[in-house]
């Protein structure tokens, strides 16, 4: 059932039907209290128990096998609840089947039948209620309960400047590579990345510059020019003339880089803009990692730390199929799963990533550092995907493949 519907859809259907079955059992209990044993009570109870057996075999057993046995998840609140649910559910269904075959179908020989049947039936109903409540708990903690998140401290202006400068360097080099591949969409995409990381969200120059319907900014949204303005104010407040002068020099270089990036976006022939593209990449590399006229030099003058806080990935339930985004790669790069499997993509980098299908049939949007993205693979076939910031369709750089089998 999970292979056709997906794990969560199957769990939702199962839970709804289980609640309906419980209501049916209480209706049967009502008829028993009214002494309407046949056909009302007997038929209702038998139908509920047998339908529950179908659900156990088609949904609950596969779910328990995949999560607890195959996934090795015996701890945690979901794993514990599933084990208790399985034990109590097995006992409850076993006794219920005994009662159905004994009292409704008369298959059990008389010597083996329980004489005082009422206490047993009431005990089964009580246990059944507990099992359904456990099922509700499993569904809540597995699919609905919010995952705790830690509030991230805002980076210092110098750390923010260094981070955005690093993204500027990455995407200026990606732009060079896109020209070499003669990929116009990738050229325009990475030019948008460069401009947006330079100017920041507050600028009128910021936006969906390549007109693909998505605003993409690999930086943190503040913009290198605005970060630099904040750092210059910091150096001026400390009376550091050397750092202030260097900030002014870097601003002049970045203004020239922005002009080059805008010209590249406007040109129709990227071959003719090769000189500007190469100059942009060289300027970005110098800014981000050079020893002079660079952000590292400015940080050293101000004695400021540029290290960002480590990434704390969002919690992922044990037993879940995951793909990690780490060191600008999908790990594992190739994965084979059954149809209906939900994969959780976990971003362990300090940079944004996306999970974008080569054919654009799906797109995660920005997955920030430490965040996750879930996708259920409903159809068999080969799913090629890439990160729009650090890869490209066709398996270029940060890209991956999911093989989905029946």
N, C-alpha and C positions, 0 to 999 in steps of 0.2 A: 504493500500500500504506500509506504514512504517513497518508493522508487517512482511512483506515478504522481503523487501529490506533493512531495517534499516533506521534510521532517515536521516543520511547524504546522503546515496545513493538515497533515494527518493527525497531529496531536490535537489540533483545534476540533476537528470532526469527532475524534474519539472522545474528547472531554464532553462535548455537547450531547453525544449519544449516551454516554455514561450517566449524565445527570437525568436524561429522559428515562433511562432504565431504572434509576433509583426512584424517580417519581412513580413509575409503573409498579415497582415493588410495594411502595406504600399504598397505591390504589388496591393492589391485591391483598395487602394486610387489612385495609378497610373492609373489603368483602369478607375476609375471614372473621373479622370482628362481628360482622352482620350475619355470620353463619351461612354465607352463600359460597360454600366450598366448591361446588361444581355447578356450572363449568367456569364461573367467573374467576374465583381465586386460583384454582389449579391451572387454568389455561394461561392466565396472565403471568403467574410466577414462572411457569415452564418456558414461556416465550422470552421473558426477560433473561433468564439464566442461559438459555441456548444462544441468544443473540450476543450476550456478553462473551460467551466462549469464542464466537467468531471474531469479535474485536480483540480478544486476548491473542489469538493465533495470528491475525493479520496485521495488527498494529503494535500491541504492547510487547509481545515477545521480540519482534525485530528491533523495536526502539530500545529495549533493555539490552539486547545483545550488542547493538552498535555503540551505545553510550557507556554501559558498565563493563561488559566483557571485552569487546573489541577495542573500545577506547581506554580501558584500564582505569575507569573512574569509579573508585569505591569510597572516596571521601568527598568533602564539601556537602553543602546542604542539598543540592539536587541529587548527587550520587547516593547519599544516605536515605533520602526520601524514596528514591526509586527502589532501593534494596528492601526497605521496610514495606513499601507498596507491593512489591513482587511477592514477598513472603506472606503477608496478610491476604493479598488477593488470591494467591494460589490456594490457601487454606479455605477461604470463603467460597471460592468457585467450586472447589472439590466437594465441600459439604453440601452446597446448593445443588450440584449435579446429583449427589447421592439422594437428596430429598426428592428431586424431580423424577429420577428413575424408580424411586421407592414408592412415592405417593401418587404421582401422576400417571406414570406408565406401568407401574406394578411389575417392573422387571426384576427388582431385587427380591429374592426369596423371603418369605415371611419370617423365618427364624432370624434373618439378618436385619430386619427392619427395627427401627427405634420405636418403642412403644409410646413414650412421652414425647410427642413430636413438637408440641407448642413451644417449650423453652428453647429447643434447638432452632426452630424457625425464627424466633425472635432474636436469638443470638446472631444468626446469619444476617438478618436485616440490620442489626447494630454494626456488625463487622463491615457489611457492605457500605454502610454510610461512612464509616471511618475511612475505608479504602477510597471512596469517591473524594472525600475531603483531602486525603493525601494526594490524589491525582490533581486536584485544583492547586494544591501547594506546589507540586512539581511544575505545572504549567506556568504558574506565576513566577517562580524563582528562575526558571529556565528562559522564559521569553518576555516577561513583563517587568520584572524588578529592575529598577535603575541601577546601573553600575556606578560605584563610587568613583568620583573624580577628584583629583587634587588640584587646587587652584595654583596656577603657575605664576611665579613672581615675574613682574614686568622687567625686561632686560634694561640695563643702563643704556643711555644714548650711544655710548661708544660700542657696546656689545651689539646693539641693534644695527649700528652703522657697519660693523664688521660682518654681521650675518648677511645683510642686504648686499654688501659689496661682494661677498662670496657668491650669492645668487646671480649677481650681475656678471661675474666672471664665468660661471657655469653656462649661462644662457647666451653669452656672447660667443663662447666656443661652440655651443650647440648650433648657433646660427651659422658659423663657419662650416660645420659638418653638414648642415642642411643644404647649403649652397653646393657643396661637393657632391651630394646625392642628387642634386637638381630637383629637389622637392619644394615646389613653390608653397604648398600649404604649411610645411614645416618652417620655411624661411619666415613667412608672415607670422606664424605662431610664436616663434622665438624672438622676433623683433618686437611683438607685443609684450612679451615677457620682459625684455630689456627696458622698454619705455616705462612700463608700469612699475617696475622695481626702482627705476630712477626717480620717478615723480611722486609716487604714492597716491593713496585714495583721494586725498583732498585736492588734487590738481585737476583742472579741466582737461588736461592731456591724457588722463587715466581712463581706461575703459576697454570695450571690446573692439580693439583696433583692427583686427583681422576679419571682423564681421562674420565670425563663425557661430555667433549666438551665445558665447560664453566669455565672461571676463576672467582672464587668467593672470595671476600675479604670484610669482614664486616667492616673493618676499613676504614680510610680515605686515605689509600695507602702509607702513609709515613713509617709505620712500627714502632713497639715499640722500637726496638733496635736503629733505627736511631733517633727517638724522644729522647731516653735516651742519646744518644751521644750529641745531641744539648743542652739538659738540663745540662749535665755535663760541656760542654763548658761554659754555662751561669754561673754556680756556680763557675767555676775556674776563670772566668773573674771578678767575684765579690770578689774573695779571700776567699770564704766560704769553708774551708777545710772539715767541717762536711758534708755538702751537696755533695761535690765532692766524699768523701769516700762512702757515701750512694749510690750514683749513680754507683760507681764501684761494690758495693755489689749486687745491683739489676741487673747489667749487668751479673754478674756471675750466678745469679739465672735464668735469662732469657736464657742464653746460655745452661744451663742444661735443661730447659723446652723445648727448641727447639730440643735438642738431643732426648728427650723423645718423642716428637711429631713425629719426623722423624722415630723413631723406631716403633711407633704405626702404621704409614702409611705403613711400610714395612712388618709388621707381617701378617700372614694369619689367626691367631687365636687370636681374641680380648680377649677371656677369659684369655689367658696366659699373656696378657698385662694389666690386670685389675689394678695391683699395680701401673704401670706407669700412667695409665689413672687417677686413684684417686689422685696420687701425683701431676699430672698436674693441676687438678681442684683445689686442695688445694693451690698450688703455685699461680695460677691465682687469686684466691679469696684474698689471702694475699697481692698480688701486688696491686690489684685494690682498695681494701677497708680496708686493715689492718691498725692498728695504728702504727706499727713498720715495718721497712724494706718494705716500701710501697710507692706508688706514693703520697698518701695524706701526708705522713710524709715529703717527699722530697719537695712537694709544700709548706708545712708550713714553712720549713726551709728557703726557698727562698722567702717567703711571696708573692707567686704567686697565682692568681685566676685561678681555673680550670673550671670555668663555661663557657660553650659554648654559643654563641648567640642563642636566641630563634629561633624556626623554623617559617618562614613565608611561609605558603603554597601558591603554585601557584594559581592564580585566576581561579575559576570555574564558568562558566555561570549559573546564577540563573535558576532554573527549571531542572537542570541536575540531573540524578540519580547518587548518589555518595556512595562510601564505604570508610570510613576513616580508615587509618592505624595509630592507636594511642595506646600508652601504650602496644605495642607489641601484639596487637589484631586487628582483622578486625571488624569494627563497621558499620552496624550490621553484626553479624556473619552469619546469615541466611537471605536471601532476595529472594523474588519472583518477577519476572518481565515477561513481555510479550516478545515473540520472536521478534527479531529485535531491542531490547533496547540496547543502548550504556551506559555502566556504567563507570564512572570515579573513579579510585582509587586514593585517596589523601594521601600522606605520611606526617603525622603530627608529627612523631617521629624524634629524632636527630640521627636515625640509618637507614641504608639501609634496604629495604624490597624487596621482589619479589612477584609476583602473578603467581604461577606455578600450572598448572592443575595436578591433581593426576595422570592422564594417560599420562602426558608430551605432550599433544596435543598443548599446548600453554605455553609460558613463557615470562614474561615481561622483564626479565633481571633486573639489579639493578635499583631500584627506590630510588634515593637519597632523603635526607631530604628536604621536601618542594615541591617535584616534584609530577607529576601525571602520570597515565597510563590509557589509554582508551581501552576498549574491547567491541565489539558488539557481542551479543549472537544471532547467526543466527539460531540455532537449538533448538527445545524443548527438555527438559530433565533435569537431575540433573548434575550440574557442581561443582565438588569438587575441591578445590584448597588450596594451603598453601604457606607460605613464606619459601624459601629454607634456610634462615638464622635462623629463629626462630620457625619453625614448621616442620611438616612432613606429608606425605600423610596419609590418613586414619583419618583425623581430629585431629592430634596430635598438641597440643599447638597452635601456631598461624596459624589457618586454618579457612576456611569458606566454605559456600555452597550457590550457586545461583540456585534457581529453575526456570526454563524457561518454560513458558506455551504457548500454541497456542494463 
